[in-house]
Amino acid sequence: MKKKRISVIDYDIGNVKSILRALEKVGAEPVLSREDKEILSSDAAVFPGVGAFSVGMENLRRYDLIDTIYRFVETGKPFLGICLGMQILMEESEEFVLTKGMGLLKGRVVRLIVEKSCDEKIPHVGWNKIEEPEEKRWKGTIFNSIKNPSSVYFVHSFMAQPSDPADILSTTVYGGNAFCSAVNRGNIYGCQFHPEKSAVTGLRILNDFVGLIK
């Protein structure tokens, strides 16, 4: 059986070696690319990222990738944003300065809030649980093969706040508050956590993502 070719979008924001290795482990053929034709011809695309929202958007413009991403999403093929890649899917972010995002999902990115009575600190680093917001929400999605709840690995200080609760695929509690830790609308998925650093659970998530390819 021919391996599914997955473009990992290259916009110089964060180390992508781990996601490339993880996709190989689940039997895909990942390629790191910022080439329009390469990305659009792939079976699926992963949009990673670690760092500042404004720098991410600036790099997307520099490499002329914004229109490429919009056109890829319009194909209906599976698309997965990871960490900053998930946040950039939103309309805007308040990180440092108010910055417009791609607006593929309605909502904004805000700072994580930790209650004074809690011991947790910002940034949120380490293992934490993701939970299903409603029964059977995970069926047929990238979380189809994992348990509810499941532990995954986070590194972040900001969180996405989707305007439509129907876009929330998982929630996580940190610092006394629940936040959106994954999103889904149609063929668009996003994980605030890092599946490529989440051991067996993360590989199952990536395997289910590859399994969405028709």
Residue frames as qw, qx, qy, qz and C-alpha x, y, z in Angstrom:
[[0.000, 0.887, 0.461, 0.000, 0.00, 0.00, 0.00],
 [0.390, 0.547, -0.024, 0.740, 1.31, 3.42, -0.96],
 [0.363, -0.379, -0.476, 0.706, 2.26, 5.63, 1.99],
 [0.040, 0.915, 0.395, 0.077, 0.20, 8.77, 2.56],
 [0.488, 0.266, -0.056, 0.829, 2.22, 11.89, 1.79],
 [0.300, -0.861, -0.387, 0.133, 1.88, 14.60, 4.42],
 [0.358, 0.609, -0.099, 0.700, 3.32, 18.10, 4.08],
 [0.495, -0.633, -0.344, 0.486, 4.68, 19.59, 7.30],
 [0.257, 0.908, 0.158, 0.292, 4.50, 23.30, 6.61],
 [0.683, -0.143, -0.117, 0.706, 7.91, 24.96, 6.95],
 [0.071, 0.900, 0.156, 0.401, 7.79, 28.59, 8.09],
 [0.445, 0.373, -0.463, 0.669, 10.89, 28.68, 10.32],
 [0.434, -0.540, 0.231, -0.683, 9.02, 28.58, 13.62],
 [0.759, -0.372, 0.435, -0.310, 10.12, 25.81, 15.98],
 [0.108, -0.375, 0.907, 0.158, 11.83, 22.44, 15.74],
 [0.792, 0.183, -0.080, -0.577, 9.89, 20.06, 13.47],
 [0.278, 0.366, -0.886, -0.051, 12.12, 16.97, 13.66],
 [0.281, 0.005, 0.851, -0.444, 9.90, 15.32, 16.27],
 [0.658, 0.403, 0.279, -0.572, 6.73, 15.63, 14.19],
 [0.547, 0.528, -0.553, -0.340, 8.50, 14.31, 11.09],
 [0.104, 0.260, -0.949, 0.148, 9.75, 11.26, 13.03],
 [0.431, 0.150, 0.698, -0.552, 6.34, 10.65, 14.62],
 [0.688, 0.466, -0.027, -0.556, 4.56, 10.74, 11.25],
 [0.430, 0.446, -0.768, -0.160, 7.08, 8.25, 9.89],
 [0.140, -0.140, 0.911, -0.362, 6.39, 5.97, 12.88],
 [0.570, 0.322, 0.551, -0.518, 2.69, 5.82, 12.01],
 [0.604, 0.231, 0.707, 0.286, 3.48, 4.84, 8.43],
 [0.357, 0.900, 0.195, -0.154, 3.13, 8.18, 6.65],
 [0.671, 0.219, 0.157, 0.690, 5.58, 9.84, 4.29],
 [0.132, -0.912, -0.209, 0.327, 6.18, 13.33, 5.72],
 [0.580, 0.364, 0.147, 0.713, 7.89, 16.08, 3.77],
 [0.238, -0.676, -0.218, 0.663, 8.97, 19.44, 5.20],
 [0.372, 0.385, 0.504, 0.677, 7.93, 22.04, 2.64],
 [0.084, 0.612, 0.247, -0.746, 6.99, 25.63, 1.94],
 [0.004, -0.107, 0.658, 0.745, 6.40, 24.97, -1.77],
 [0.565, 0.179, 0.110, -0.798, 2.87, 25.69, -2.97],
 [0.708, 0.221, -0.527, -0.414, 2.63, 22.75, -5.39],
 [0.346, 0.154, -0.885, 0.269, 4.12, 20.28, -2.91],
 [0.210, 0.062, 0.647, -0.731, 1.73, 21.24, -0.13],
 [0.617, 0.226, 0.020, -0.753, -1.39, 21.34, -2.31],
 [0.684, 0.243, -0.618, -0.302, -0.65, 17.94, -3.84],
 [0.044, 0.223, -0.887, 0.402, -0.16, 16.25, -0.44],
 [0.420, -0.375, -0.803, -0.195, -2.74, 13.91, 1.06],
 [0.468, -0.803, -0.361, 0.079, -2.81, 15.92, 4.29],
 [0.324, 0.628, -0.242, 0.664, -0.97, 18.82, 5.92],
 [0.617, -0.574, -0.394, 0.367, 0.42, 19.49, 9.39],
 [0.130, 0.809, -0.028, 0.572, 0.92, 23.09, 10.53],
 [0.698, -0.374, -0.422, 0.441, 3.30, 23.06, 13.54],
 [0.151, 0.737, -0.072, 0.655, 4.79, 25.92, 15.50],
 [0.615, -0.548, -0.378, 0.423, 6.39, 27.02, 18.75],
 [0.363, -0.017, -0.021, 0.931, 6.88, 30.67, 19.66],
 [0.120, 0.418, 0.267, -0.860, 5.20, 34.03, 19.29],
 [0.483, 0.624, 0.605, -0.110, 1.96, 34.46, 17.33],
 [0.248, 0.902, -0.055, -0.349, 3.09, 37.68, 15.62],
 [0.153, -0.565, 0.723, 0.367, 6.36, 36.09, 14.45],
 [0.476, 0.176, 0.857, 0.091, 4.45, 33.12, 13.09],
 [0.444, 0.783, 0.403, -0.168, 2.12, 35.34, 11.05],
 [0.069, 0.856, -0.342, -0.382, 5.07, 37.43, 9.82],
 [0.294, -0.342, 0.837, 0.309, 6.88, 34.30, 8.61],
 [0.518, 0.442, 0.732, -0.009, 3.77, 33.00, 6.85],
 [0.352, 0.896, 0.104, -0.249, 3.58, 36.27, 4.93],
 [0.131, -0.731, 0.567, 0.358, 7.32, 36.24, 4.20],
 [0.269, -0.161, 0.907, 0.280, 7.12, 32.79, 2.62],
 [0.472, 0.130, -0.356, -0.796, 3.80, 33.50, 0.90],
 [0.131, -0.043, -0.989, 0.060, 2.12, 30.59, 2.70],
 [0.346, 0.219, 0.504, -0.761, -1.16, 32.15, 3.83],
 [0.647, 0.334, -0.207, -0.654, -2.96, 31.71, 0.52],
 [0.423, 0.243, -0.866, -0.109, -1.48, 28.21, 0.16],
 [0.047, 0.069, 0.873, -0.481, -2.96, 27.19, 3.52],
 [0.510, 0.308, 0.252, -0.762, -6.37, 28.66, 2.66],
 [0.627, 0.357, -0.478, -0.501, -6.39, 26.78, -0.64],
 [0.260, 0.157, -0.947, 0.104, -5.30, 23.54, 0.99],
 [0.259, 0.159, 0.719, -0.626, -8.10, 23.73, 3.55],
 [0.582, 0.360, -0.027, -0.729, -10.60, 24.34, 0.74],
 [0.420, 0.261, -0.815, -0.302, -9.64, 20.97, -0.78],
 [0.835, -0.317, -0.050, -0.448, -11.27, 19.22, 2.17],
 [0.769, 0.169, -0.559, 0.261, -8.15, 17.17, 2.89],
 [0.683, -0.632, -0.303, 0.204, -7.14, 16.70, 6.57],
 [0.273, 0.677, -0.225, 0.646, -5.32, 19.67, 8.10],
 [0.717, -0.553, -0.367, 0.216, -3.79, 19.67, 11.61],
 [0.101, 0.796, -0.261, 0.537, -2.44, 22.70, 13.49],
 [0.778, -0.297, -0.442, 0.333, -0.18, 21.96, 16.46],
 [0.463, -0.458, -0.266, 0.711, 0.50, 24.37, 19.37],
 [0.016, 0.488, -0.082, -0.869, 1.12, 27.79, 17.74],
 [0.069, -0.035, -0.768, -0.636, -0.21, 26.22, 14.53],
 [0.129, -0.580, -0.804, 0.020, -3.55, 25.73, 16.27],
 [0.128, -0.656, -0.319, 0.672, -3.59, 29.27, 17.67],
 [0.039, -0.290, 0.393, 0.872, -2.93, 30.86, 14.27],
 [0.000, 0.381, 0.852, 0.359, -6.13, 29.23, 12.98],
 [0.088, -0.718, -0.579, 0.375, -8.07, 31.73, 15.10],
 [0.263, 0.881, 0.292, 0.264, -9.06, 35.29, 14.14],
 [0.115, 0.828, -0.270, 0.478, -6.67, 37.16, 16.43],
 [0.752, -0.237, -0.459, 0.409, -4.28, 36.92, 19.37],
 [0.251, -0.950, -0.002, -0.185, -3.61, 39.26, 22.28],
 [0.850, -0.264, 0.006, 0.455, -0.06, 37.95, 22.77],
 [0.460, -0.202, 0.080, 0.861, 2.25, 40.99, 23.22],
 [0.226, 0.277, -0.109, -0.928, 0.32, 43.06, 20.64],
 [0.691, 0.385, 0.469, -0.392, -3.08, 42.39, 19.10],
 [0.012, -0.376, 0.746, 0.549, -2.34, 40.42, 15.92],
 [0.785, 0.261, -0.031, -0.561, -4.72, 39.11, 13.28],
 [0.510, -0.190, 0.833, 0.099, -4.65, 35.37, 12.64],
 [0.011, -0.020, 0.806, 0.591, -5.87, 33.35, 9.69],
 [0.513, 0.118, 0.182, -0.831, -9.51, 33.30, 10.78],
 [0.402, 0.037, -0.852, -0.334, -10.13, 29.71, 9.71],
 [0.397, -0.499, -0.757, 0.142, -11.95, 29.34, 13.03],
 [0.175, -0.775, -0.094, -0.600, -13.83, 32.12, 14.81],
 [0.734, -0.634, -0.186, 0.156, -12.38, 33.15, 18.15],
 [0.150, 0.882, -0.339, 0.289, -9.27, 34.60, 19.71],
 [0.773, 0.018, -0.480, 0.415, -6.11, 33.64, 21.58],
 [0.334, -0.843, 0.110, -0.408, -5.72, 34.88, 25.16],
 [0.125, 0.507, -0.752, 0.403, -3.32, 34.36, 28.05],
 [0.610, -0.258, -0.747, 0.059, -3.79, 31.31, 30.24],
 [0.360, -0.651, 0.174, -0.645, -5.29, 32.26, 33.60],
 [0.563, -0.056, -0.762, 0.316, -4.12, 30.63, 36.83],
 [0.502, -0.773, -0.250, -0.296, -6.14, 31.17, 39.99],
 [0.015, -0.724, 0.499, -0.476, -4.18, 32.63, 42.93],
 [0.757, -0.391, 0.389, -0.350, -5.24, 29.71, 45.10],
 [0.975, 0.218, 0.012, 0.036, -3.48, 27.22, 42.76],
 [0.604, -0.572, 0.392, 0.393, 0.16, 26.16, 42.73],
 [0.724, 0.398, 0.414, 0.382, 0.43, 25.94, 38.93],
 [0.202, -0.632, 0.181, 0.726, 2.61, 28.43, 37.06],
 [0.643, 0.753, 0.115, -0.079, 2.73, 29.96, 33.59],
 [0.555, 0.203, -0.536, -0.603, 3.87, 28.60, 31.18],
 [0.890, -0.080, 0.298, -0.337, 1.91, 25.35, 31.33],
 [0.375, 0.553, -0.737, -0.105, 4.63, 22.74, 30.79],
 [0.194, -0.216, 0.929, -0.228, 4.25, 18.99, 31.16],
 [0.177, -0.217, -0.922, -0.267, 1.66, 16.23, 31.07],
 [0.368, 0.139, 0.400, -0.827, -2.02, 16.98, 31.56],
 [0.357, 0.311, 0.881, -0.014, -5.34, 15.40, 30.66],
 [0.285, 0.043, -0.370, -0.883, -7.56, 16.14, 27.70],
 [0.320, 0.270, 0.826, -0.378, -11.25, 15.35, 28.11],
 [0.056, 0.376, 0.744, 0.550, -14.14, 14.86, 25.72],
 [0.174, -0.043, 0.174, -0.968, -16.55, 17.82, 25.97],
 [0.729, 0.074, 0.186, -0.655, -19.57, 15.68, 25.19],
 [0.720, -0.042, 0.692, -0.028, -20.36, 12.02, 24.57],
 [0.733, 0.376, 0.508, 0.251, -19.21, 10.65, 21.19],
 [0.166, 0.942, -0.119, -0.268, -17.58, 13.97, 20.22],
 [0.244, -0.625, 0.675, 0.306, -14.37, 12.06, 19.54],
 [0.732, 0.207, 0.648, 0.047, -15.88, 9.34, 17.36],
 [0.652, 0.622, 0.343, 0.266, -14.50, 9.51, 13.83],
 [0.059, 0.981, -0.171, 0.073, -11.99, 12.26, 14.71],
 [0.459, 0.580, -0.591, 0.322, -8.25, 12.31, 15.42],
 [0.290, -0.393, 0.681, -0.546, -9.14, 11.19, 18.97],
 [0.825, -0.008, -0.307, -0.475, -11.10, 8.17, 17.81],
 [0.829, 0.070, -0.541, 0.125, -8.60, 5.63, 19.23],
 [0.238, 0.282, -0.601, 0.709, -7.70, 7.20, 22.58],
 [0.344, -0.503, -0.758, 0.233, -9.34, 6.97, 25.97],
 [0.158, -0.681, -0.077, -0.711, -11.37, 9.73, 27.60],
 [0.086, 0.960, -0.222, -0.146, -9.55, 11.25, 29.43],
 [0.892, 0.193, -0.041, 0.407, -5.98, 10.85, 28.10],
 [0.420, -0.783, 0.118, 0.444, -2.70, 12.45, 29.16],
 [0.663, 0.609, 0.133, 0.415, -0.69, 14.48, 26.63],
 [0.587, -0.289, -0.078, 0.753, 2.25, 16.89, 26.70],
 [0.118, 0.945, 0.281, 0.121, 1.81, 20.69, 26.79],
 [0.484, -0.247, -0.034, 0.839, 4.14, 23.71, 26.49],
 [0.098, 0.608, 0.407, 0.675, 2.28, 27.03, 26.24],
 [0.130, -0.224, -0.429, 0.866, 1.30, 30.31, 27.91],
 [0.396, 0.193, -0.073, -0.895, -1.69, 31.25, 25.73],
 [0.342, 0.238, 0.905, -0.083, -4.89, 29.44, 24.80],
 [0.134, -0.181, -0.577, -0.785, -7.47, 29.54, 22.03],
 [0.297, 0.329, 0.625, -0.643, -11.03, 30.60, 22.83],
 [0.048, 0.252, 0.767, 0.588, -13.32, 29.46, 19.98],
 [0.352, -0.037, 0.064, -0.933, -16.47, 31.55, 19.58],
 [0.798, -0.041, -0.308, -0.516, -18.52, 28.45, 18.75],
 [0.581, -0.425, 0.644, -0.261, -18.48, 25.73, 21.46],
 [0.937, 0.270, 0.170, -0.146, -19.13, 23.18, 18.68],
 [0.565, 0.705, -0.404, 0.147, -15.53, 23.74, 17.51],
 [0.304, -0.638, 0.642, -0.296, -14.09, 22.50, 20.83],
 [0.789, 0.154, -0.580, -0.131, -12.79, 18.93, 20.52],
 [0.710, -0.255, -0.554, 0.352, -11.24, 18.64, 23.98],
 [0.253, -0.880, 0.093, -0.391, -10.87, 20.57, 27.22],
 [0.680, 0.058, -0.518, 0.516, -8.13, 20.59, 29.85],
 [0.448, -0.876, -0.158, -0.088, -8.04, 21.93, 33.40],
 [0.653, 0.133, -0.255, 0.700, -5.02, 23.94, 34.53],
 [0.150, 0.123, -0.273, 0.942, -4.62, 26.50, 37.28],
 [0.190, 0.358, 0.662, -0.630, -8.21, 26.01, 38.43],
 [0.491, 0.536, 0.012, -0.687, -9.71, 26.74, 35.00],
 [0.723, 0.258, 0.619, 0.163, -10.77, 24.70, 31.98],
 [0.160, 0.655, -0.323, -0.664, -9.47, 25.70, 28.56],
 [0.854, 0.473, 0.032, -0.215, -9.87, 24.49, 24.99],
 [0.474, -0.541, 0.634, 0.284, -7.02, 22.07, 24.25],
 [0.287, 0.020, 0.802, 0.523, -8.13, 20.89, 20.78],
 [0.446, 0.473, 0.104, -0.753, -10.46, 22.09, 18.02],
 [0.300, 0.114, 0.859, 0.400, -12.24, 20.62, 15.03],
 [0.499, 0.578, 0.209, -0.611, -14.42, 22.02, 12.28],
 [0.790, 0.562, -0.115, -0.215, -14.83, 19.90, 9.17],
 [0.892, 0.267, -0.192, 0.311, -11.38, 18.90, 7.89],
 [0.155, 0.707, -0.370, 0.582, -9.61, 21.40, 10.19],
 [0.799, -0.476, -0.336, 0.148, -8.09, 20.09, 13.44],
 [0.165, 0.735, -0.381, 0.536, -5.92, 21.76, 16.03],
 [0.797, -0.396, -0.393, 0.230, -4.09, 20.55, 19.16],
 [0.168, -0.934, 0.225, -0.224, -2.71, 22.95, 21.76],
 [0.724, -0.495, 0.474, 0.086, -0.58, 20.07, 23.05],
 [0.230, 0.616, -0.684, -0.317, 2.17, 18.23, 21.17],
 [0.965, 0.039, 0.077, -0.247, 1.05, 14.80, 19.92],
 [0.729, 0.506, -0.415, 0.203, 4.57, 14.14, 18.67],
 [0.133, 0.455, -0.670, 0.571, 5.81, 14.40, 22.28],
 [0.651, -0.261, 0.277, -0.657, 2.88, 12.53, 23.86],
 [0.310, -0.252, 0.914, -0.069, 4.22, 8.96, 23.65],
 [0.166, 0.213, 0.942, 0.201, 1.79, 6.18, 22.63],
 [0.220, 0.709, 0.550, -0.381, -1.28, 8.40, 22.96],
 [0.125, 0.720, -0.214, -0.648, 0.23, 10.97, 20.60],
 [0.050, -0.222, 0.847, 0.481, 1.09, 8.32, 18.02],
 [0.211, 0.447, 0.868, -0.047, -2.48, 7.03, 18.15],
 [0.203, 0.783, 0.244, -0.534, -3.73, 10.57, 17.52],
 [0.094, 0.594, -0.516, -0.609, -1.42, 11.01, 14.54],
 [0.154, 0.028, 0.952, 0.262, -2.38, 7.58, 13.24],
 [0.251, 0.640, 0.688, -0.234, -6.07, 8.56, 13.41],
 [0.155, 0.758, -0.098, -0.626, -5.20, 11.79, 11.59],
 [0.007, 0.340, -0.786, -0.516, -3.55, 9.82, 8.79],
 [0.203, 0.274, 0.940, -0.003, -6.59, 7.53, 8.83],
 [0.309, 0.679, 0.354, -0.564, -8.83, 10.47, 7.86],
 [0.088, 0.468, -0.549, -0.687, -7.20, 10.59, 4.42],
 [0.778, 0.360, 0.376, -0.351, -9.59, 9.33, 1.76]]
